Amino acid sequence: MKEDVFYGKGMAYVKRDYPDIFKAVVELNDAAYTGKVLDYRTQKLIALGITAAASDDRAMKKQMMSAMKEFDISRDEIVDVLRVVLLTSGNPPFTKAMKILYDITE
């Protein structure tokens, strides 16, 4: 279910040249996404909201695409997450995320 691609582009160098650091990042990812109390689908929606609030274009797009592919999460479900982003982080991250969402769904 979880994909192994969960990191930025620079991690390819870390994986190649510093496998000990890469291993620690993989283990941290596994520890964070346990599904013990909140299922992985819910955790994915939280991650999507965090990347949107941070206005990280690349991460938002990857989170949205991954959520839709892995869990068949709908555009309306993502918009519900983005409503919280609007409330907590303001209009600029919200509108940026909405543009990305519509770019990938239309």
C-alpha positions as CSV (number, residue, x, y, z in Angstrom):
1,M,0.0,0.0,0.0
2,K,2.6,2.6,1.0
3,E,4.9,3.6,-1.8
4,D,8.6,3.7,-1.2
5,V,8.8,7.1,-2.9
6,F,8.2,9.4,0.1
7,Y,11.1,11.8,-0.1
8,G,12.4,14.7,-2.1
9,K,14.6,14.5,-5.1
10,G,17.8,15.0,-3.0
11,M,17.2,11.7,-1.2
12,A,18.4,9.8,-4.3
13,Y,21.9,11.1,-3.5
14,V,21.5,10.2,0.2
15,K,20.4,6.7,-0.8
16,R,23.4,6.3,-3.0
17,D,26.1,7.9,-0.9
18,Y,24.8,7.7,2.7
19,P,22.8,4.5,3.0
20,D,22.8,4.7,6.8
21,I,20.9,8.1,6.7
22,F,18.6,6.7,4.0
23,K,17.8,3.7,6.2
24,A,16.9,6.0,9.1
25,V,14.5,8.0,6.9
26,V,12.8,4.8,5.8
27,E,12.5,3.6,9.3
28,L,11.1,7.0,10.4
29,N,8.5,6.7,7.6
30,D,7.5,3.2,8.7
31,A,7.2,4.4,12.3
32,A,5.0,7.4,11.3
33,Y,2.7,5.5,9.1
34,T,1.7,2.6,11.4
35,G,-2.0,2.6,11.0
36,K,-2.3,1.7,14.7
37,V,-5.1,4.2,15.6
38,L,-5.6,6.3,12.5
39,D,-5.7,4.2,9.3
40,Y,-3.2,4.9,6.5
41,R,-5.9,6.6,4.4
42,T,-6.6,9.1,7.2
43,Q,-2.9,9.7,7.6
44,K,-2.5,10.3,3.9
45,L,-5.2,13.0,4.1
46,I,-3.4,14.6,7.0
47,A,-0.1,14.5,5.0
48,L,-1.9,16.1,2.1
49,G,-3.1,18.9,4.3
50,I,0.3,19.5,5.8
51,T,2.0,19.8,2.4
52,A,-0.8,22.1,1.2
53,A,-0.4,24.3,4.3
54,A,3.3,24.5,3.6
55,S,2.6,25.5,0.0
56,D,4.9,22.8,-1.3
57,D,3.8,22.5,-4.9
58,R,5.7,19.3,-5.7
59,A,4.7,17.5,-2.5
60,M,1.1,18.6,-2.8
61,K,0.9,17.2,-6.3
62,K,2.5,13.9,-5.2
63,Q,0.3,13.6,-2.2
64,M,-2.9,14.3,-4.2
65,M,-2.0,11.8,-6.9
66,S,-0.9,9.2,-4.4
67,A,-4.1,9.6,-2.4
68,M,-6.3,9.3,-5.5
69,K,-4.4,6.3,-6.8
70,E,-3.9,4.4,-3.6
71,F,-7.3,5.1,-1.9
72,D,-9.6,6.3,-4.7
73,I,-9.9,9.6,-2.7
74,S,-12.2,11.9,-4.5
75,R,-11.7,15.6,-5.5
76,D,-14.4,16.5,-3.0
77,E,-12.6,14.7,-0.2
78,I,-9.4,16.6,-1.0
79,V,-11.4,19.9,-1.1
80,D,-12.6,19.1,2.4
81,V,-9.0,18.8,3.6
82,L,-8.2,22.1,1.7
83,R,-11.1,23.8,3.6
84,V,-9.1,23.2,6.8
85,V,-6.0,24.5,5.1
86,L,-7.9,27.7,4.2
87,L,-9.0,28.1,7.8
88,T,-5.6,27.4,9.4
89,S,-3.1,28.6,6.8
90,G,-5.0,31.2,4.7
91,N,-5.9,31.9,1.1
92,P,-2.6,31.6,-0.7
93,P,-1.8,28.0,0.2
94,F,-5.5,27.1,-0.3
95,T,-5.7,28.6,-3.8
96,K,-2.4,27.2,-4.8
97,A,-3.6,23.7,-3.7
98,M,-6.9,24.1,-5.5
99,K,-5.1,25.0,-8.7
100,I,-2.9,21.9,-8.4
101,L,-5.9,19.7,-7.7
102,Y,-7.8,21.0,-10.7
103,D,-4.7,20.7,-12.9
104,I,-4.4,17.0,-12.1
105,T,-8.1,16.2,-12.2
106,E,-9.3,17.9,-15.3
